[in-house]
Amino acid sequence: MPQEPPLPVPPRSRVRAFVCAVVAVALVTLTAATSPPDTETRTAADPAAVVREWNAVATDTIKASLGPRPSGQGAIWEGFVSVAVYNAVVGIEGGYALYQWHERGPAKASSAAAAATAAHDVLLTYFPAFKERLDTAYADSLAALPAGRARDLGVGYGKRAAARIVELREGDGRFADVPFTAAPAPGVWRPTPPAFQPFIDTWLARLRPLVLASPQQFRPGAPPALSSAAYAADVQELKAMGAKTGSGRNARQTETALFFSGNLVEQVQTAVRDHAARHRLGIAETARLFAAVNASATDAVITAWDAKLHYGSWRPITAIRLADTDGNPATTADPAWEPLLVTPPHPDYVAGHTTVAAAVARALTGVLGTSRIDLYVPSDVTGTTRFYGSADDFNRDVVDARVWGGVHSRTADTAGCRAGTRVAAWALDHYFQPVPKDRTAGDRSA
């Protein structure tokens, strides 16, 4: 999939070309007020732009590598890159506690050079097929910074920051063979039409988290029993509101389902970049924001996949078509029922979308110190952008979207939302915390 080199350099036309290459239709719906500042002002007026730019490079690389994979895997790589960039920046700038590392950076080092280097090296480690594009982007980043000792020191420290994250992630369970062994039975997940794919990326359920102690730390309780009134209510709502044809949805509800039917991780990255640029966050604050959001999203995915593998709940399309086998007199089967959206190949409980969305929202409110998240979220499915002023509004729409799309029960959505909120709250209690400036200062002798 040929694309422009993923990092912009002056003049402004190159910046716009990069933005288009990375986020395509989604970002063109944003207003001029949400566009990144000119690159030529980066080193003096907006050093934080390098963090935003390399987040865009990471998102572009991950998307190009994974393609339309219906999994939360993208969040994992965003998390790895973001914590490496965070360490590279705050180890020099100070102000925040390093992530599982104790090596401070030289005080006179360029944190922008360190950020670009850390992002480049982590991406190159995990996506070596993109070496040419990553190297081109990296050369452009360094060319935009003043040559000299500060840049060289930043490069060296950024390399060490990247190496630290790569070292920490060795043997973490990526791509392990984790079988789903539950036999088909009422309530138990099985492959769904039209593709009948097996349970995708089961290894995510056993991946060592970035911040949590274990994948099971915030595992929610079991879903309602098939015989319960709560289960019947879920099925009835899905049957009426999630159907492809003949549903009770209005036009706005259908648009909401479609809006959140694409790559949620990519939507979040675009929205957070825009927020950081509009609010003129400094380089350390920007790096912290991305680290908190993406580390929380990483562990939200792990939490969701742990629950999916553990409970193995069947999807709405199966539940409705086979309702005559569930033993609940309040449900009736419709063998021809189809959801509005194509069902992703993994179990219902809990919903990955809502777990990740809630973790992102809670990380944002925790870092920003307010429930007002001020996000412009784009969708490449609908070609529109929505403004979310509050975390509650954002979470509500994502929960509703998965029900109205016919791919998740409301119980799976709300349980995921609660779990994601807990993940991010715990993450911010233990990581990315402010500390006195003199405790994170670099080596003053450098």
Secondary structure per residue as TSV (DSSP state, phi and psi in degrees):
chain	resnum	aa	ss	phi	psi
A	1	M	-	360.0	92.2
A	2	P	-	-66.3	137.4
A	3	Q	-	-143.7	167.1
A	4	E	-	-67.6	155.3
A	5	P	-	-52.7	137.0
A	6	P	S	-78.5	0.0
A	7	L	S	-125.0	131.6
A	8	P	-	-78.9	153.7
A	9	V	-	-133.6	165.3
A	10	P	S	-57.2	151.5
A	11	P	S	-87.7	-169.4
A	12	R	H	-59.9	-33.5
A	13	S	H	-59.9	-34.3
A	14	R	H	-67.5	-35.4
A	15	V	H	-61.9	-47.4
A	16	R	H	-63.9	-37.3
A	17	A	H	-62.8	-40.8
A	18	F	H	-62.7	-46.6
A	19	V	H	-57.9	-43.7
A	20	C	H	-64.0	-40.0
A	21	A	H	-66.3	-33.4
A	22	V	H	-80.6	-47.7
A	23	V	H	-117.3	2.4
A	24	A	H	48.3	-128.8
A	25	V	H	-64.6	-30.9
A	26	A	H	-57.6	-47.2
A	27	L	H	-80.4	-19.5
A	28	V	H	-68.5	-14.3
A	29	T	T	-79.8	-11.2
A	30	L	S	-76.4	154.2
A	31	T	-	-80.1	166.8
A	32	A	G	-60.0	-28.5
A	33	A	G	-66.4	-19.1
A	34	T	G	-100.2	5.8
A	35	S	S	-79.2	148.2
A	36	P	-	-61.4	150.2
A	37	P	-	-64.3	165.7
A	38	D	-	-58.7	137.9
A	39	T	G	-64.7	-31.4
A	40	E	G	-67.0	-14.5
A	41	T	G	-96.7	5.2
A	42	R	H	-60.4	-52.5
A	43	T	H	-67.3	-29.9
A	44	A	H	-96.8	-56.3
A	45	A	H	-91.6	-25.4
A	46	D	-	-144.9	64.3
A	47	P	T	-62.0	-21.7
A	48	A	T	-67.0	-16.4
A	49	A	H	-58.7	-30.8
A	50	V	H	-65.0	-33.4
A	51	V	H	-67.7	-44.2
A	52	R	H	-63.9	-42.2
A	53	E	H	-63.6	-41.8
A	54	W	H	-75.6	-24.0
A	55	N	H	-63.8	-40.3
A	56	A	H	-66.2	-40.2
A	57	V	H	-61.1	-44.3
A	58	A	H	-60.9	-46.3
A	59	T	H	-62.3	-41.9
A	60	D	H	-63.3	-44.4
A	61	T	H	-65.2	-46.5
A	62	I	H	-62.0	-44.6
A	63	K	H	-63.9	-43.1
A	64	A	H	-65.5	-34.4
A	65	S	H	-75.0	-46.5
A	66	L	H	-83.3	-28.2
A	67	G	-	66.2	-157.4
A	68	P	S	-80.3	53.5
A	69	R	-	-78.0	121.8
A	70	P	-	-81.1	64.3
A	71	S	S	-144.8	164.9
A	72	G	S	-87.7	10.9
A	73	Q	H	-56.9	-35.0
A	74	G	H	-55.6	-35.3
A	75	A	H	-63.8	-29.8
A	76	I	H	-63.7	-48.6
A	77	W	H	-69.0	-36.7
A	78	E	H	-60.2	-39.4
A	79	G	H	-64.8	-43.6
A	80	F	H	-60.8	-46.3
A	81	V	H	-65.0	-43.4
A	82	S	H	-66.0	-39.0
A	83	V	H	-72.4	-30.8
A	84	A	H	-66.2	-44.8
A	85	V	H	-63.4	-41.5
A	86	Y	H	-57.1	-50.4
A	87	N	H	-61.3	-42.0
A	88	A	H	-61.2	-35.7
A	89	V	H	-83.0	-53.8
A	90	V	H	-73.3	-20.5
A	91	G	H	-65.6	-22.5
A	92	I	H	-99.1	-47.9
A	93	E	H	-77.7	-28.0
A	94	G	-	78.1	-175.2
A	95	G	S	98.0	-24.7
A	96	Y	B	-138.7	153.1
A	97	A	-	-73.1	135.1
A	98	L	-	-65.3	154.6
A	99	Y	S	-90.1	108.3
A	100	Q	S	46.7	46.8
A	101	W	-	-157.4	153.7
A	102	H	-	-128.1	3.9
A	103	E	-	-89.2	112.6
A	104	R	-	-79.1	153.8
A	105	G	-	-90.6	159.9
A	106	P	B	-60.3	136.0
A	107	A	T	-61.7	-30.5
A	108	K	T	-95.5	8.1
A	109	A	S	-74.0	154.3
A	110	S	-	-82.2	114.6
A	111	S	H	-70.0	-26.5
A	112	A	H	-65.9	-43.9
A	113	A	H	-64.3	-38.4
A	114	A	H	-64.4	-42.1
A	115	A	H	-63.0	-48.0
A	116	A	H	-61.7	-41.6
A	117	T	H	-66.0	-45.7
A	118	A	H	-60.7	-45.8
A	119	A	H	-63.3	-47.0
A	120	H	H	-57.6	-47.4
A	121	D	H	-69.5	-38.2
A	122	V	H	-65.7	-46.3
A	123	L	H	-61.8	-41.9
A	124	L	H	-65.2	-34.7
A	125	T	H	-62.4	-44.6
A	126	Y	H	-94.2	-16.8
A	127	F	-	-132.3	61.7
A	128	P	G	-63.4	-22.2
A	129	A	G	-65.0	-16.3
A	130	F	G	-102.5	21.5
A	131	K	H	-54.9	-46.6
A	132	E	H	-61.0	-45.8
A	133	R	H	-67.0	-41.9
A	134	L	H	-66.1	-41.7
A	135	D	H	-64.7	-38.4
A	136	T	H	-64.0	-45.3
A	137	A	H	-61.4	-40.7
A	138	Y	H	-66.8	-42.8
A	139	A	H	-60.9	-40.0
A	140	D	H	-64.9	-39.0
A	141	S	H	-61.9	-48.2
A	142	L	H	-66.9	-35.7
A	143	A	H	-64.2	-25.8
A	144	A	T	-82.1	-5.0
A	145	L	S	-108.3	148.5
A	146	P	-	-60.8	130.3
A	147	A	-	-67.9	150.9
A	148	G	S	141.4	-170.4
A	149	R	H	-62.8	-39.3
A	150	A	H	-60.6	-45.8
A	151	R	H	-64.3	-43.0
A	152	D	H	-63.3	-42.0
A	153	L	H	-63.5	-39.6
A	154	G	H	-63.3	-42.3
A	155	V	H	-59.5	-46.9
A	156	G	H	-61.6	-42.6
A	157	Y	H	-70.7	-38.1
A	158	G	H	-61.4	-37.6
A	159	K	H	-64.1	-40.4
A	160	R	H	-69.3	-35.4
A	161	A	H	-64.0	-43.1
A	162	A	H	-64.3	-44.7
A	163	A	H	-61.4	-34.5
A	164	R	H	-63.7	-44.2
A	165	I	H	-67.2	-43.4
A	166	V	H	-59.3	-41.5
A	167	E	H	-63.2	-45.4
A	168	L	H	-61.1	-30.5
A	169	R	T	-90.8	0.9
A	170	E	T	-63.8	135.6
A	171	G	T	65.3	29.3
A	172	D	S	-86.2	-0.9
A	173	G	-	99.6	6.7
A	174	R	T	-60.9	131.9
A	175	F	T	64.3	19.3
A	176	A	-	-66.5	154.4
A	177	D	-	-81.1	101.8
A	178	V	-	-117.9	100.7
A	179	P	-	-78.5	149.6
A	180	F	-	-102.1	111.5
A	181	T	-	-105.7	-3.0
A	182	A	-	-64.4	131.8
A	183	A	-	-77.5	147.2
A	184	P	-	-57.3	132.2
A	185	A	-	-163.7	165.4
A	186	P	T	-54.2	126.8
A	187	G	T	91.0	-11.5
A	188	V	B	-98.2	137.3
A	189	W	-	-62.5	144.3
A	190	R	-	-147.6	159.0
A	191	P	-	-51.8	144.8
A	192	T	-	-116.3	154.5
A	193	P	T	-70.6	158.2
A	194	P	T	-89.6	-19.2
A	195	A	T	-91.1	-20.7
A	196	F	-	53.1	47.3
A	197	Q	-	-76.0	151.1
A	198	P	-	-70.0	166.8
A	199	F	-	-55.6	118.2
A	200	I	T	-89.2	139.7
A	201	D	T	52.9	48.6
A	202	T	G	-59.6	-24.1
A	203	W	G	-61.0	-22.5
A	204	L	G	-59.5	-28.2
A	205	A	G	-70.7	-17.6
A	206	R	G	-118.7	6.2
A	207	L	S	-66.9	137.9
A	208	R	-	-64.5	125.5
A	209	P	-	-67.4	165.2
A	210	L	S	-80.2	-39.2
A	211	V	S	-124.4	-32.5
A	212	L	S	-72.3	163.8
A	213	A	S	-78.0	-29.9
A	214	S	-	-160.5	161.3
A	215	P	T	-61.9	-25.5
A	216	Q	T	-87.9	-1.8
A	217	Q	T	-55.1	-40.4
A	218	F	T	-119.8	33.7
A	219	R	-	-61.6	125.4
A	220	P	-	-74.1	165.2
A	221	G	-	-65.5	172.9
A	222	A	-	-65.5	152.6
A	223	P	-	-69.3	167.0
A	224	P	-	-59.1	147.6
A	225	A	-	-64.2	150.2
A	226	L	T	-58.4	-28.6
A	227	S	T	-82.7	-3.9
A	228	S	S	-83.6	159.6
A	229	A	H	-67.6	-34.2
A	230	A	H	-64.3	-41.2
A	231	Y	H	-63.4	-44.9
A	232	A	H	-60.9	-40.4
A	233	A	H	-62.6	-40.4
A	234	D	H	-60.6	-47.2
A	235	V	H	-64.1	-42.7
A	236	Q	H	-64.5	-41.5
A	237	E	H	-64.3	-44.9
A	238	L	H	-62.1	-42.7
A	239	K	H	-61.0	-38.0
A	240	A	H	-85.0	-39.3
A	241	M	H	-106.0	-14.5
A	242	G	S	-105.9	4.0
A	243	A	B	-71.6	147.8
A	244	K	S	-64.7	-41.5
A	245	T	S	-129.7	149.8
A	246	G	S	71.4	23.6
A	247	S	-	-82.7	171.7
A	248	G	S	-92.3	9.1
A	249	R	-	-70.0	145.7
A	250	N	-	-91.1	178.0
A	251	A	H	-62.6	-39.7
A	252	R	H	-65.8	-39.1
A	253	Q	H	-66.6	-39.5
A	254	T	H	-64.6	-41.5
A	255	E	H	-64.3	-35.7
A	256	T	H	-64.3	-43.8
A	257	A	H	-60.2	-43.7
A	258	L	H	-70.2	-37.8
A	259	F	H	-56.4	-41.6
A	260	F	T	-102.1	27.8
A	261	S	S	-96.4	-4.9
A	262	G	S	-97.6	-143.9
A	263	N	-	-85.9	96.2
A	264	L	H	-62.4	-38.3
A	265	V	H	-61.2	-42.9
A	266	E	H	-65.5	-41.1
A	267	Q	H	-58.1	-42.3
A	268	V	H	-65.2	-44.1
A	269	Q	H	-60.6	-45.7
A	270	T	H	-60.2	-44.7
A	271	A	H	-66.2	-39.7
A	272	V	H	-71.1	-38.8
A	273	R	H	-58.1	-45.9
A	274	D	H	-62.8	-43.7
A	275	H	H	-59.6	-47.5
A	276	A	H	-62.8	-38.2
A	277	A	H	-69.3	-46.2
A	278	R	H	-65.1	-34.2
A	279	H	T	-90.4	3.7
A	280	R	T	52.5	45.2
A	281	L	-	-67.1	142.4
A	282	G	-	-69.7	174.2
A	283	I	H	-65.5	-40.1
A	284	A	H	-68.4	-41.5
A	285	E	H	-65.7	-38.1
A	286	T	H	-67.2	-45.3
A	287	A	H	-61.7	-39.5
A	288	R	H	-65.6	-42.2
A	289	L	H	-59.8	-47.4
A	290	F	H	-65.5	-39.3
A	291	A	H	-64.3	-45.4
A	292	A	H	-63.7	-45.3
A	293	V	H	-64.5	-48.9
A	294	N	H	-80.7	-31.0
A	295	A	H	-66.5	-40.2
A	296	S	H	-64.7	-41.7
A	297	A	H	-64.9	-39.7
A	298	T	H	-56.1	-50.9
A	299	D	H	-75.4	-21.5
A	300	A	H	-66.9	-41.3
A	301	V	H	-61.7	-46.0
A	302	I	H	-60.8	-43.0
A	303	T	H	-61.8	-44.9
A	304	A	H	-64.1	-44.3
A	305	W	H	-69.0	-32.7
A	306	D	H	-59.2	-45.7
A	307	A	H	-66.7	-40.7
A	308	K	H	-59.4	-46.0
A	309	L	H	-69.0	-38.9
A	310	H	H	-70.4	-46.0
A	311	Y	H	-92.8	-31.5
A	312	G	-	55.2	44.9
A	313	S	B	-77.6	139.5
A	314	W	-	-68.5	154.9
A	315	R	-	-80.6	161.7
A	316	P	H	-52.8	-41.9
A	317	I	H	-61.1	-35.4
A	318	T	H	-75.5	-43.9
A	319	A	H	-59.9	-41.0
A	320	I	H	-76.2	-42.8
A	321	R	H	-67.6	-29.3
A	322	L	T	-112.6	28.0
A	323	A	G	-62.7	-20.8
A	324	D	G	-74.8	-1.9
A	325	T	G	-108.6	-2.6
A	326	D	S	-85.8	-7.3
A	327	G	-	73.6	11.5
A	328	N	-	-106.8	115.6
A	329	P	T	-67.5	-12.3
A	330	A	T	-89.2	-1.0
A	331	T	-	-115.0	146.8
A	332	T	-	-129.6	143.4
A	333	A	-	-78.9	146.0
A	334	D	-	-135.4	92.6
A	335	P	T	-62.1	-16.7
A	336	A	T	-101.3	3.0
A	337	W	-	-65.1	138.0
A	338	E	-	-131.2	142.5
A	339	P	B	-79.7	161.6
A	340	L	S	-60.4	-44.0
A	341	L	S	-103.0	157.9
A	342	V	-	-71.5	132.2
A	343	T	-	-73.8	125.8
A	344	P	-	-66.3	152.8
A	345	P	S	-84.6	65.6
A	346	H	S	-163.1	162.2
A	347	P	-	-63.3	168.5
A	348	D	S	-75.2	-45.7
A	349	Y	S	-105.9	115.2
A	350	V	S	-103.3	170.5
A	351	A	-	-75.5	124.1
A	352	G	H	-65.1	-41.6
A	353	H	H	-56.9	-48.5
A	354	T	H	-73.9	-31.3
A	355	T	H	-65.1	-45.3
A	356	V	H	-68.2	-45.9
A	357	A	H	-58.4	-44.1
A	358	A	H	-67.0	-37.7
A	359	A	H	-64.1	-42.6
A	360	V	H	-62.0	-47.4
A	361	A	H	-62.0	-42.3
A	362	R	H	-69.4	-36.6
A	363	A	H	-63.9	-41.8
A	364	L	H	-62.3	-47.9
A	365	T	H	-65.6	-34.5
A	366	G	H	-67.6	-43.5
A	367	V	H	-71.1	-42.4
A	368	L	H	-79.3	-18.3
A	369	G	T	73.1	25.3
A	370	T	S	-157.6	153.3
A	371	S	S	-78.1	-5.9
A	372	R	E	-86.0	102.7
A	373	I	E	-88.1	-22.4
A	374	D	E	51.7	63.8
A	375	L	E	-115.9	135.0
A	376	Y	E	-102.5	107.6
A	377	V	E	-103.7	122.1
A	378	P	E	-94.9	159.6
A	379	S	E	-132.4	123.0
A	380	D	T	-79.9	-7.2
A	381	V	T	-79.7	-46.8
A	382	T	T	-95.6	-15.5
A	383	G	T	70.5	23.0
A	384	T	E	-123.2	167.1
A	385	T	E	-126.3	136.8
A	386	R	E	-114.8	142.5
A	387	F	E	-97.3	131.4
A	388	Y	E	-120.5	114.3
A	389	G	E	-85.0	-25.5
A	390	S	E	-130.3	153.2
A	391	A	H	-64.4	-37.9
A	392	D	H	-61.4	-42.5
A	393	D	H	-64.2	-41.6
A	394	F	H	-62.2	-49.7
A	395	N	H	-63.0	-40.2
A	396	R	H	-59.3	-45.6
A	397	D	H	-66.5	-38.6
A	398	V	H	-67.7	-41.7
A	399	V	H	-58.8	-52.3
A	400	D	H	-61.6	-39.1
A	401	A	H	-59.0	-40.7
A	402	R	H	-74.2	-29.0
A	403	V	H	-71.5	-49.5
A	404	W	H	-67.0	-22.3
A	405	G	T	-80.1	-10.9
A	406	G	T	78.2	17.6
A	407	V	S	-111.6	-10.5
A	408	H	S	-144.1	144.2
A	409	S	-	-72.2	154.7
A	410	R	H	-62.8	-34.8
A	411	T	H	-61.0	-44.2
A	412	A	H	-64.1	-35.8
A	413	D	H	-68.2	-49.4
A	414	T	H	-70.6	-36.0
A	415	A	H	-64.8	-39.3
A	416	G	H	-63.7	-40.8
A	417	C	H	-60.9	-44.8
A	418	R	H	-64.1	-42.4
A	419	A	H	-65.4	-43.4
A	420	G	H	-62.3	-38.7
A	421	T	H	-62.2	-42.8
A	422	R	H	-66.4	-39.7
A	423	V	H	-57.8	-51.3
A	424	A	H	-67.8	-38.5
A	425	A	H	-61.1	-41.8
A	426	W	H	-66.9	-42.1
A	427	A	H	-57.3	-44.8
A	428	L	H	-77.1	-18.3
A	429	D	H	-74.6	-22.3
A	430	H	H	-117.3	-16.2
A	431	Y	S	-139.3	162.2
A	432	F	S	62.0	31.0
A	433	Q	-	-88.6	146.4
A	434	P	B	-64.6	144.6
A	435	V	-	-137.9	160.9
A	436	P	-	-55.5	142.8
A	437	K	G	-54.5	-40.1
A	438	D	G	-72.9	-13.6
A	439	R	G	-81.7	-16.6
A	440	T	S	-117.7	10.4
A	441	A	-	-66.3	149.2
A	442	G	-	-77.9	-176.4
A	443	D	B	-72.4	106.7
A	444	R	T	-69.1	-11.0
A	445	S	T	-83.2	-10.7
A	446	A	-	-74.8	360.0
